[in-house]
């Protein structure tokens, strides 16, 4: 068995881990990565995230509206509870995920 040596120093490993954690959203407000980005890049990333959140929120709202109309009209009797509880719950989850993206 061969042992491969890791050529990264501990500082490089820490920087890589911090950058990976900050992009996944689980970093503890580490500003090390934010220093490397210009304010224009930060604003661009925030605006992309906000526009993605608006799209998710709109999709949840449309899905909720569709579920409401299907529950009121009841076109297929056997799918009444699926529309009322399943699709409505999914719509709320999608809408709140979009709100999370907007307000984070």
N, CA, C and O atoms as a GROMACS GRO file, in nm:
protein
  416
    1UNK      N    1   0.083  -0.118   0.000
    1UNK     CA    2   0.000   0.000   0.000
    1UNK      C    3   0.088   0.124   0.000
    1UNK      O    4   0.179   0.137   0.081
    2UNK      N    5   0.060   0.212  -0.089
    2UNK     CA    6   0.134   0.337  -0.094
    2UNK      C    7   0.057   0.444  -0.019
    2UNK      O    8  -0.066   0.451  -0.023
    3UNK      N    9   0.132   0.526   0.048
    3UNK     CA   10   0.072   0.639   0.116
    3UNK      C   11   0.101   0.763   0.033
    3UNK      O   12   0.216   0.793   0.002
    4UNK      N   13  -0.004   0.834  -0.003
    4UNK     CA   14   0.016   0.957  -0.078
    4UNK      C   15   0.029   1.072   0.020
    4UNK      O   16  -0.041   1.078   0.121
    5UNK      N   17   0.119   1.161  -0.011
    5UNK     CA   18   0.140   1.275   0.076
    5UNK      C   19   0.052   1.389   0.030
    5UNK      O   20   0.036   1.414  -0.090
    6UNK      N   21  -0.003   1.456   0.125
    6UNK     CA   22  -0.085   1.573   0.096
    6UNK      C   23   0.008   1.694   0.090
    6UNK      O   24   0.079   1.725   0.186
    7UNK      N   25   0.007   1.763  -0.024
    7UNK     CA   26   0.098   1.875  -0.043
    7UNK      C   27   0.039   2.006   0.006
    7UNK      O   28   0.110   2.108   0.007
    8UNK      N   29  -0.087   2.008   0.046
    8UNK     CA   30  -0.147   2.131   0.096
    8UNK      C   31  -0.101   2.157   0.238
    8UNK      O   32  -0.090   2.065   0.320
    9UNK      N   33  -0.073   2.282   0.267
    9UNK     CA   34  -0.041   2.317   0.405
    9UNK      C   35  -0.171   2.328   0.483
    9UNK      O   36  -0.279   2.330   0.425
   10UNK      N   37  -0.160   2.336   0.612
   10UNK     CA   38  -0.280   2.345   0.695
   10UNK      C   39  -0.354   2.476   0.669
   10UNK      O   40  -0.477   2.480   0.678
   11UNK      N   41  -0.283   2.584   0.637
   11UNK     CA   42  -0.347   2.711   0.607
   11UNK      C   43  -0.427   2.702   0.477
   11UNK      O   44  -0.538   2.753   0.469
   12UNK      N   45  -0.370   2.637   0.376
   12UNK     CA   46  -0.441   2.619   0.250
   12UNK      C   47  -0.563   2.531   0.267
   12UNK      O   48  -0.667   2.557   0.208
   13UNK      N   49  -0.552   2.427   0.348
   13UNK     CA   50  -0.666   2.341   0.374
   13UNK      C   51  -0.775   2.417   0.447
   13UNK      O   52  -0.893   2.401   0.415
   14UNK      N   53  -0.738   2.498   0.543
   14UNK     CA   54  -0.837   2.575   0.618
   14UNK      C   55  -0.907   2.675   0.527
   14UNK      O   56  -1.028   2.694   0.538
   15UNK      N   57  -0.832   2.739   0.438
   15UNK     CA   58  -0.892   2.835   0.346
   15UNK      C   59  -0.987   2.765   0.250
   15UNK      O   60  -1.095   2.816   0.222
   16UNK      N   61  -0.947   2.648   0.200
   16UNK     CA   62  -1.032   2.573   0.108
   16UNK      C   63  -1.160   2.527   0.177
   16UNK      O   64  -1.269   2.536   0.119
   17UNK      N   65  -1.148   2.478   0.299
   17UNK     CA   66  -1.265   2.431   0.374
   17UNK      C   67  -1.358   2.547   0.404
   17UNK      O   68  -1.480   2.534   0.392
   18UNK      N   69  -1.302   2.663   0.444
   18UNK     CA   70  -1.384   2.781   0.472
   18UNK      C   71  -1.459   2.827   0.348
   18UNK      O   72  -1.576   2.863   0.355
   19UNK      N   73  -1.390   2.825   0.233
   19UNK     CA   74  -1.457   2.870   0.111
   19UNK      C   75  -1.565   2.772   0.069
   19UNK      O   76  -1.671   2.814   0.022
   20UNK      N   77  -1.542   2.643   0.086
   20UNK     CA   78  -1.645   2.545   0.054
   20UNK      C   79  -1.764   2.556   0.147
   20UNK      O   80  -1.879   2.544   0.104
   21UNK      N   81  -1.737   2.580   0.274
   21UNK     CA   82  -1.846   2.593   0.370
   21UNK      C   83  -1.925   2.719   0.349
   21UNK      O   84  -2.047   2.719   0.368
   22UNK      N   85  -1.861   2.828   0.309
   22UNK     CA   86  -1.933   2.953   0.290
   22UNK      C   87  -2.023   2.946   0.168
   22UNK      O   88  -2.130   3.007   0.168
   23UNK      N   89  -1.984   2.873   0.065
   23UNK     CA   90  -2.070   2.860  -0.051
   23UNK      C   91  -2.185   2.763  -0.026
   23UNK      O   92  -2.289   2.774  -0.091
   24UNK      N   93  -2.168   2.669   0.067
   24UNK     CA   94  -2.277   2.578   0.098
   24UNK      C   95  -2.371   2.638   0.202
   24UNK      O   96  -2.477   2.581   0.228
   25UNK      N   97  -2.335   2.750   0.260
   25UNK     CA   98  -2.422   2.818   0.353
   25UNK      C   99  -2.406   2.774   0.497
   25UNK      O  100  -2.489   2.810   0.582
   26UNK      N  101  -2.302   2.696   0.529
   26UNK     CA  102  -2.288   2.648   0.665
   26UNK      C  103  -2.169   2.710   0.738
   26UNK      O  104  -2.128   2.658   0.842
   27UNK      N  105  -2.114   2.814   0.687
   27UNK     CA  106  -2.001   2.879   0.754
   27UNK      C  107  -2.054   2.969   0.866
   27UNK      O  108  -2.169   3.013   0.862
   28UNK      N  109  -1.971   2.995   0.962
   28UNK     CA  110  -2.010   3.080   1.073
   28UNK      C  111  -1.963   3.222   1.047
   28UNK      O  112  -1.875   3.272   1.117
   29UNK      N  113  -2.021   3.288   0.950
   29UNK     CA  114  -1.991   3.427   0.915
   29UNK      C  115  -1.841   3.450   0.894
   29UNK      O  116  -1.786   3.547   0.945
   30UNK      N  117  -1.778   3.362   0.820
   30UNK     CA  118  -1.638   3.375   0.790
   30UNK      C  119  -1.621   3.481   0.682
   30UNK      O  120  -1.674   3.467   0.572
   31UNK      N  121  -1.547   3.586   0.713
   31UNK     CA  122  -1.527   3.694   0.617
   31UNK      C  123  -1.401   3.676   0.536
   31UNK      O  124  -1.367   3.764   0.456
   32UNK      N  125  -1.330   3.564   0.552
   32UNK     CA  126  -1.207   3.542   0.477
   32UNK      C  127  -1.232   3.536   0.328
   32UNK      O  128  -1.153   3.587   0.249
   33UNK      N  129  -1.341   3.473   0.288
   33UNK     CA  130  -1.374   3.460   0.147
   33UNK      C  131  -1.428   3.591   0.093
   33UNK      O  132  -1.402   3.626  -0.023
   34UNK      N  133  -1.501   3.664   0.173
   34UNK     CA  134  -1.562   3.788   0.128
   34UNK      C  135  -1.456   3.895   0.100
   34UNK      O  136  -1.481   3.984   0.018
   35UNK      N  137  -1.340   3.890   0.164
   35UNK     CA  138  -1.236   3.988   0.140
   35UNK      C  139  -1.180   3.973  -0.001
   35UNK      O  140  -1.142   4.072  -0.063
   36UNK      N  141  -1.176   3.850  -0.052
   36UNK     CA  142  -1.119   3.825  -0.183
   36UNK      C  143  -1.211   3.873  -0.295
   36UNK      O  144  -1.165   3.894  -0.407
   37UNK      N  145  -1.340   3.890  -0.268
   37UNK     CA  146  -1.435   3.932  -0.370
   37UNK      C  147  -1.452   4.083  -0.368
   37UNK      O  148  -1.448   4.145  -0.262
   38UNK      N  149  -1.469   4.140  -0.484
   38UNK     CA  150  -1.493   4.283  -0.491
   38UNK      C  151  -1.639   4.312  -0.454
   38UNK      O  152  -1.722   4.221  -0.461
   39UNK      N  153  -1.670   4.434  -0.417
   39UNK     CA  154  -1.809   4.467  -0.383
   39UNK      C  155  -1.905   4.447  -0.501
   39UNK      O  156  -2.022   4.413  -0.481
   40UNK      N  157  -1.856   4.466  -0.623
   40UNK     CA  158  -1.941   4.444  -0.739
   40UNK      C  159  -1.977   4.296  -0.754
   40UNK      O  160  -2.091   4.262  -0.787
   41UNK      N  161  -1.880   4.209  -0.728
   41UNK     CA  162  -1.906   4.065  -0.736
   41UNK      C  163  -2.002   4.020  -0.628
   41UNK      O  164  -2.087   3.935  -0.651
   42UNK      N  165  -1.988   4.077  -0.508
   42UNK     CA  166  -2.077   4.043  -0.398
   42UNK      C  167  -2.220   4.086  -0.431
   42UNK      O  168  -2.314   4.010  -0.409
   43UNK      N  169  -2.235   4.208  -0.484
   43UNK     CA  170  -2.368   4.256  -0.521
   43UNK      C  171  -2.428   4.172  -0.632
   43UNK      O  172  -2.549   4.147  -0.633
   44UNK      N  173  -2.345   4.128  -0.726
   44UNK     CA  174  -2.394   4.044  -0.835
   44UNK      C  175  -2.444   3.910  -0.782
   44UNK      O  176  -2.549   3.861  -0.823
   45UNK      N  177  -2.368   3.850  -0.689
   45UNK     CA  178  -2.410   3.723  -0.629
   45UNK      C  179  -2.540   3.739  -0.551
   45UNK      O  180  -2.627   3.652  -0.557
   46UNK      N  181  -2.552   3.848  -0.478
   46UNK     CA  182  -2.675   3.872  -0.401
   46UNK      C  183  -2.794   3.895  -0.493
   46UNK      O  184  -2.904   3.847  -0.465
   47UNK      N  185  -2.774   3.968  -0.602
   47UNK     CA  186  -2.886   3.993  -0.694
   47UNK      C  187  -2.928   3.866  -0.766
   47UNK      O  188  -3.047   3.846  -0.793
   48UNK      N  189  -2.832   3.779  -0.799
   48UNK     CA  190  -2.868   3.651  -0.861
   48UNK      C  191  -2.946   3.563  -0.764
   48UNK      O  192  -3.043   3.498  -0.803
   49UNK      N  193  -2.904   3.563  -0.638
   49UNK     CA  194  -2.975   3.485  -0.537
   49UNK      C  195  -3.116   3.540  -0.514
   49UNK      O  196  -3.211   3.464  -0.497
   50UNK      N  197  -3.129   3.672  -0.514
   50UNK     CA  198  -3.260   3.733  -0.495
   50UNK      C  199  -3.352   3.703  -0.613
   50UNK      O  200  -3.469   3.673  -0.593
   51UNK      N  201  -3.301   3.711  -0.734
   51UNK     CA  202  -3.385   3.682  -0.850
   51UNK      C  203  -3.424   3.535  -0.853
   51UNK      O  204  -3.536   3.502  -0.895
   52UNK      N  205  -3.336   3.446  -0.810
   52UNK     CA  206  -3.371   3.305  -0.800
   52UNK      C  207  -3.478   3.284  -0.694
   52UNK      O  208  -3.569   3.204  -0.713
   53UNK      N  209  -3.469   3.356  -0.583
   53UNK     CA  210  -3.570   3.348  -0.478
   53UNK      C  211  -3.706   3.397  -0.524
   53UNK      O  212  -3.809   3.340  -0.487
   54UNK      N  213  -3.707   3.501  -0.605
   54UNK     CA  214  -3.833   3.552  -0.659
   54UNK      C  215  -3.897   3.448  -0.751
   54UNK      O  216  -4.018   3.430  -0.750
   55UNK      N  217  -3.815   3.380  -0.829
   55UNK     CA  218  -3.868   3.276  -0.918
   55UNK      C  219  -3.926   3.160  -0.839
   55UNK      O  220  -4.033   3.110  -0.873
   56UNK      N  221  -3.857   3.116  -0.732
   56UNK     CA  222  -3.909   3.007  -0.648
   56UNK      C  223  -4.038   3.049  -0.579
   56UNK      O  224  -4.133   2.971  -0.570
   57UNK      N  225  -4.044   3.173  -0.530
   57UNK     CA  226  -4.165   3.221  -0.463
   57UNK      C  227  -4.281   3.229  -0.561
   57UNK      O  228  -4.393   3.193  -0.527
   58UNK      N  229  -4.256   3.277  -0.681
   58UNK     CA  230  -4.362   3.284  -0.782
   58UNK      C  231  -4.409   3.144  -0.821
   58UNK      O  232  -4.529   3.124  -0.841
   59UNK      N  233  -4.317   3.049  -0.833
   59UNK     CA  234  -4.357   2.912  -0.865
   59UNK      C  235  -4.443   2.853  -0.754
   59UNK      O  236  -4.541   2.783  -0.782
   60UNK      N  237  -4.408   2.880  -0.629
   60UNK     CA  238  -4.488   2.832  -0.516
   60UNK      C  239  -4.626   2.897  -0.514
   60UNK      O  240  -4.725   2.831  -0.483
   61UNK      N  241  -4.631   3.025  -0.546
   61UNK     CA  242  -4.760   3.095  -0.549
   61UNK      C  243  -4.850   3.040  -0.660
   61UNK      O  244  -4.969   3.019  -0.639
   62UNK      N  245  -4.792   3.016  -0.777
   62UNK     CA  246  -4.872   2.960  -0.887
   62UNK      C  247  -4.918   2.818  -0.857
   62UNK      O  248  -5.030   2.780  -0.890
   63UNK      N  249  -4.832   2.740  -0.796
   63UNK     CA  250  -4.869   2.605  -0.758
   63UNK      C  251  -4.978   2.607  -0.652
   63UNK      O  252  -5.070   2.525  -0.656
   64UNK      N  253  -4.970   2.699  -0.558
   64UNK     CA  254  -5.074   2.714  -0.457
   64UNK      C  255  -5.206   2.758  -0.517
   64UNK      O  256  -5.312   2.709  -0.478
   65UNK      N  257  -5.201   2.850  -0.612
   65UNK     CA  258  -5.323   2.894  -0.680
   65UNK      C  259  -5.386   2.779  -0.758
   65UNK      O  260  -5.508   2.761  -0.754
   66UNK      N  261  -5.303   2.703  -0.828
   66UNK     CA  262  -5.353   2.587  -0.901
   66UNK      C  263  -5.417   2.485  -0.807
   66UNK      O  264  -5.521   2.428  -0.839
   67UNK      N  265  -5.354   2.462  -0.693
   67UNK     CA  266  -5.409   2.369  -0.594
   67UNK      C  267  -5.542   2.420  -0.538
   67UNK      O  268  -5.634   2.342  -0.518
   68UNK      N  269  -5.550   2.549  -0.515
   68UNK     CA  270  -5.674   2.608  -0.464
   68UNK      C  271  -5.787   2.592  -0.566
   68UNK      O  272  -5.898   2.554  -0.529
   69UNK      N  273  -5.760   2.621  -0.691
   69UNK     CA  274  -5.862   2.609  -0.795
   69UNK      C  275  -5.904   2.463  -0.810
   69UNK      O  276  -6.023   2.434  -0.824
   70UNK      N  277  -5.808   2.371  -0.808
   70UNK     CA  278  -5.843   2.228  -0.820
   70UNK      C  279  -5.922   2.178  -0.699
   70UNK      O  280  -6.007   2.091  -0.713
   71UNK      N  281  -5.894   2.233  -0.581
   71UNK     CA  282  -5.970   2.193  -0.462
   71UNK      C  283  -6.112   2.248  -0.466
   71UNK      O  284  -6.205   2.182  -0.420
   72UNK      N  285  -6.129   2.367  -0.520
   72UNK     CA  286  -6.262   2.426  -0.527
   72UNK      C  287  -6.345   2.358  -0.636
   72UNK      O  288  -6.461   2.323  -0.612
   73UNK      N  289  -6.286   2.340  -0.754
   73UNK     CA  290  -6.360   2.281  -0.866
   73UNK      C  291  -6.378   2.130  -0.850
   73UNK      O  292  -6.479   2.075  -0.893
   74UNK      N  293  -6.281   2.065  -0.788
   74UNK     CA  294  -6.282   1.921  -0.765
   74UNK      C  295  -6.310   1.843  -0.895
   74UNK      O  296  -6.411   1.773  -0.904
   75UNK      N  297  -6.221   1.856  -0.996
   75UNK     CA  298  -6.245   1.789  -1.124
   75UNK      C  299  -6.237   1.636  -1.115
   75UNK      O  300  -6.310   1.567  -1.186
   76UNK      N  301  -6.151   1.584  -1.029
   76UNK     CA  302  -6.138   1.439  -1.012
   76UNK      C  303  -6.157   1.411  -0.862
   76UNK      O  304  -6.076   1.453  -0.780
   77UNK      N  305  -6.264   1.340  -0.830
   77UNK     CA  306  -6.300   1.320  -0.691
   77UNK      C  307  -6.192   1.246  -0.612
   77UNK      O  308  -6.171   1.275  -0.494
   78UNK      N  309  -6.126   1.151  -0.674
   78UNK     CA  310  -6.027   1.072  -0.601
   78UNK      C  311  -5.901   1.151  -0.569
   78UNK      O  312  -5.823   1.109  -0.483
   79UNK      N  313  -5.877   1.264  -0.635
   79UNK     CA  314  -5.757   1.344  -0.610
   79UNK      C  315  -5.784   1.467  -0.524
   79UNK      O  316  -5.700   1.556  -0.514
   80UNK      N  317  -5.901   1.473  -0.462
   80UNK     CA  318  -5.936   1.591  -0.382
   80UNK      C  319  -5.838   1.611  -0.267
   80UNK      O  320  -5.785   1.721  -0.249
   81UNK      N  321  -5.812   1.506  -0.190
   81UNK     CA  322  -5.724   1.519  -0.074
   81UNK      C  323  -5.578   1.534  -0.115
   81UNK      O  324  -5.499   1.595  -0.043
   82UNK      N  325  -5.541   1.478  -0.229
   82UNK     CA  326  -5.405   1.498  -0.280
   82UNK      C  327  -5.383   1.645  -0.313
   82UNK      O  328  -5.279   1.702  -0.280
   83UNK      N  329  -5.482   1.707  -0.379
   83UNK     CA  330  -5.472   1.849  -0.411
   83UNK      C  331  -5.477   1.934  -0.286
   83UNK      O  332  -5.399   2.028  -0.270
   84UNK      N  333  -5.570   1.902  -0.196
   84UNK     CA  334  -5.592   1.986  -0.079
   84UNK      C  335  -5.474   1.983   0.017
   84UNK      O  336  -5.432   2.088   0.066
   85UNK      N  337  -5.419   1.866   0.043
   85UNK     CA  338  -5.313   1.854   0.143
   85UNK      C  339  -5.174   1.836   0.081
   85UNK      O  340  -5.077   1.891   0.133
   86UNK      N  341  -5.162   1.761  -0.026
   86UNK     CA  342  -5.031   1.734  -0.084
   86UNK      C  343  -4.975   1.849  -0.164
   86UNK      O  344  -4.866   1.897  -0.137
   87UNK      N  345  -5.050   1.894  -0.263
   87UNK     CA  346  -5.001   2.000  -0.352
   87UNK      C  347  -4.995   2.133  -0.278
   87UNK      O  348  -4.904   2.213  -0.302
   88UNK      N  349  -5.090   2.158  -0.190
   88UNK     CA  350  -5.087   2.283  -0.113
   88UNK      C  351  -4.965   2.287  -0.021
   88UNK      O  352  -4.900   2.391  -0.008
   89UNK      N  353  -4.934   2.176   0.042
   89UNK     CA  354  -4.815   2.171   0.129
   89UNK      C  355  -4.688   2.190   0.049
   89UNK      O  356  -4.596   2.259   0.092
   90UNK      N  357  -4.683   2.129  -0.068
   90UNK     CA  358  -4.567   2.146  -0.155
   90UNK      C  359  -4.554   2.291  -0.200
   90UNK      O  360  -4.443   2.345  -0.206
   91UNK      N  361  -4.666   2.355  -0.230
   91UNK     CA  362  -4.665   2.495  -0.273
   91UNK      C  363  -4.613   2.586  -0.162
   91UNK      O  364  -4.537   2.679  -0.188
   92UNK      N  365  -4.654   2.560  -0.039
   92UNK     CA  366  -4.608   2.642   0.074
   92UNK      C  367  -4.458   2.622   0.094
   92UNK      O  368  -4.385   2.718   0.120
   93UNK      N  369  -4.411   2.499   0.083
   93UNK     CA  370  -4.267   2.473   0.099
   93UNK      C  371  -4.185   2.542  -0.009
   93UNK      O  372  -4.081   2.600   0.020
   94UNK      N  373  -4.231   2.536  -0.133
   94UNK     CA  374  -4.160   2.601  -0.243
   94UNK      C  375  -4.159   2.752  -0.224
   94UNK      O  376  -4.057   2.817  -0.245
   95UNK      N  377  -4.272   2.808  -0.185
   95UNK     CA  378  -4.280   2.953  -0.164
   95UNK      C  379  -4.190   2.998  -0.050
   95UNK      O  380  -4.122   3.100  -0.061
   96UNK      N  381  -4.187   2.923   0.059
   96UNK     CA  382  -4.101   2.962   0.172
   96UNK      C  383  -3.954   2.942   0.140
   96UNK      O  384  -3.870   3.015   0.193
   97UNK      N  385  -3.920   2.845   0.056
   97UNK     CA  386  -3.780   2.833   0.013
   97UNK      C  387  -3.740   2.957  -0.067
   97UNK      O  388  -3.629   3.010  -0.050
   98UNK      N  389  -3.828   3.003  -0.152
   98UNK     CA  390  -3.800   3.127  -0.225
   98UNK      C  391  -3.785   3.247  -0.134
   98UNK      O  392  -3.698   3.331  -0.156
   99UNK      N  393  -3.868   3.255  -0.032
   99UNK     CA  394  -3.856   3.364   0.064
   99UNK      C  395  -3.726   3.353   0.143
   99UNK      O  396  -3.664   3.455   0.176
  100UNK      N  397  -3.685   3.232   0.172
  100UNK     CA  398  -3.556   3.212   0.239
  100UNK      C  399  -3.442   3.265   0.152
  100UNK      O  400  -3.351   3.331   0.202
  101UNK      N  401  -3.447   3.235   0.022
  101UNK     CA  402  -3.342   3.286  -0.067
  101UNK      C  403  -3.344   3.437  -0.076
  101UNK      O  404  -3.238   3.500  -0.087
  102UNK      N  405  -3.460   3.496  -0.071
  102UNK     CA  406  -3.469   3.641  -0.082
  102UNK      C  407  -3.417   3.710   0.044
  102UNK      O  408  -3.339   3.805   0.035
  103UNK      N  409  -3.459   3.663   0.160
  103UNK     CA  410  -3.431   3.735   0.283
  103UNK      C  411  -3.307   3.690   0.358
  103UNK      O  412  -3.276   3.747   0.463
  104UNK      N  413  -3.236   3.591   0.308
  104UNK     CA  414  -3.115   3.547   0.378
  104UNK      C  415  -3.004   3.647   0.358
  104UNK      O  416  -2.894   3.627   0.410
   0.00000   0.00000   0.00000
